[in-house]
């Protein structure tokens, strides 16, 4: 069965009943499909080049199959909650640039998400693959790539596959979809499910697509 890279946004009430963190829906359709590199990412999963692993199955993959958990969230999310022993290489880093493109990104950030998110402005880590290669030089190593929602991690898995890694797993749905006990050894002040504010990854990716499209037309 083909695996579609879709995020199903259900009601805040439903998530509260299930003990899940609420997902903030700001003028978006019920079903969101990731368009940034979506075709290549989908092909990687459908061809089994990248293996989707649900949070409930992650512990087994780590403990019995030899996967290494690669957390690609930015440092400020990881500080809130993290899986003990996981490796950390951020796909996004804090953006200190004040160029026109960055200012446009900031304007969209505040327009769509609002000051209430408390998020830092970010940019793609240009040294991401290189930093992973330093930490894990063996390209045959099993890496389970994870983030808060699953968007950044699938981008990271695609980049790693392009860099020669061939035993990649993807934490489907991200830490946001984990239940208490899926990752028994968690450090930090919050639950993994609450370490990422819902929706931030999606809006940044949509902005990235827009900027890339504008760049190609100019």
N, C-alpha and C positions, 0 to 999 in steps of 0.2 A: 504494500500500500504506500503510495506516495505521501511523503510527509510535507505538509504545507507549513511554511513559516508564518504562522498567524498568531496574533495575540488576541484572545477573546476577553474583552473587557466586560465584566459582569458588574452588577450593582454593588454599591458600597455596603448596603445592608447585608447582602449575601456573604460578603467577605467577613463582615463583623461577626456573623453567626458562626462562621467556620473558624474564627480566630485568626483570620488573615488580615494583613494590613490593607487599608482601603486604597483603591487605585483611582486617582483623580482623573476624571474624564473632562477635558476642556474642549468642547465643540469638536469632538472627533467621532467617527462612525463606530458602531458596536464592534466591528471586526477590522483590525488594522493589519495590513500586510507590509512587511519591511521591503522597501524598494531599493535601498542602498545595497548594491551588490547582491540583490536577492536571488537573481537567477543563478549566479555562480555558487552562492551559499547553498541554495536548494539542491543544485546538482551535486555538490559535495556530499550532502546528506543522503540523497536518493541513490547515489552510486556507492554508498557505504564508505566513502573516503573519510567522512567525519561521522562518528557514531553518536546519535542522540541518547543521552542517559538522563532519566528522570531523577529528581532529588531523592526519592525513596530508594533508588537503586545505587546511589552514588557511593554509599559506605561499602557496599559489596565490591564495586569496581575498584575502590581505593585499597581495600584490605585484602581482597582475594585475587584480583586481576592485575595488580601492580600499577594502577594509574597514579599519577602525580597530579594533585589538584592545583591548577594554575588560576589564581585569582587575578583578574585583569581590571578590577575596579580601581578608581583613584584612591589615593592614600586616605583621604578624609572619610570615605565610606568604609574602608577596611578598618579604620581605627574604631568605628562604632561596634563592629562585630566581624569576626573572622574565624575560619576553621583552623584549629590548632595544627601546626605542621604544614600548612598550605604554602605554596610558593607565590610570591607577589611580583608581578610585572604589570604596571598599569598601561592600558591601551590609550587612555586619555590622561593628560597632565594639565596642571593649571596654566591658563593662558594669560601671560602678562603683556601681550602685545596690544598696542593701541592703534594699529593700522586701520584704514577705512573698512576692510573686510571684517576685522574683529569688532569694530564699533557697530557694524551692521548686525553681526551675530549677537552682540549684547542687547541691541535694541529689540531684536526678535525674541530673545530670551525673556526680557522683561514684559514684552507684549503678550506672549503666549503663556508664560508660566507664572510670572508675577514675583514680586519681592518676597512673598511668603515662603518660597521654596528654600531660600537660604543656600542655594547651590553656587559653587564657584564656576567661573567661566573656564571652559576647557578647550583643548586642542588635541588632535591625535599625536600620540607620542612617536616622533620620527624614528626613534631608536628601538621601537618595541621588539621587532624580530631579533635584532642584534643583542638586546639585553636577555632575551630568552635563550639565545644560543650560548651566551656566557654562562647562564645558570644551568642549562641542560644542553650540553654540546652534542649528546647522542640523539641524532634525528630519528632513531627508531624507538625512542622512549615513549611511553604511553602518557599523554597529557590530557587531563580532563579540564577543559577551559570553562571558566565560570565567571558570571557577573551577577548583578542584581536582578535583571529582567530577562536576560538571554540575548539581547540585541548586540551589545558590545562584544560579548563572548563569541557570537557567531562570526562577527567581523574579524575578531582576533584569530579564530580558528582558520578562517579563509586566508589571512595573511601568513599564518604559520605553515599552512599547507603549501602556499606559494614559496615559502622559504625552505621547503624540503622535508618538513615533518610529516610522517605518514601514519602514525598511530594516534589519532586525535579523537577525543570525545568532547561532546558539547553538553553542558548542563542545561537541559531543555527547560525553559521557563525561568531559569535562574534561581538565586537564593530566595527570591520573593515567593516562590511556589513550594518552598521547603516546609515541612511540618516539624514540630518539636520532636527531636529524636532522630531525624534523618541524618544529622551530623552531630553525633554525641559530644564531641569535644569542641566547644565553641568558646572563644575568648571575646572580651569586650563588654561594653556597658548595655548593649541592646541585643535583641534577637536578630538573627540573620534576616528574617522576613521584614524587619523594620529599618534596616540599615540604608536602604535606597528609597528615595522619594519617588513614587510611581510617576512614570510619564516623562522623566527628564531625558532618558536615553532616546526615546522615540522622537521628541521634538528636536533634539540636537541633530539626529540623523536626517530628519526631514530638512532642516536648515542646511546641512552639508550637501544634500542632493541639490537644493535650490542654488547654492553658490557654485557648485560644479556645473550645473546647467547654464548659469549665467556666464561662467568663464568660457565654456565651449562656444557660446554664441558671439562673444566679443572678439 
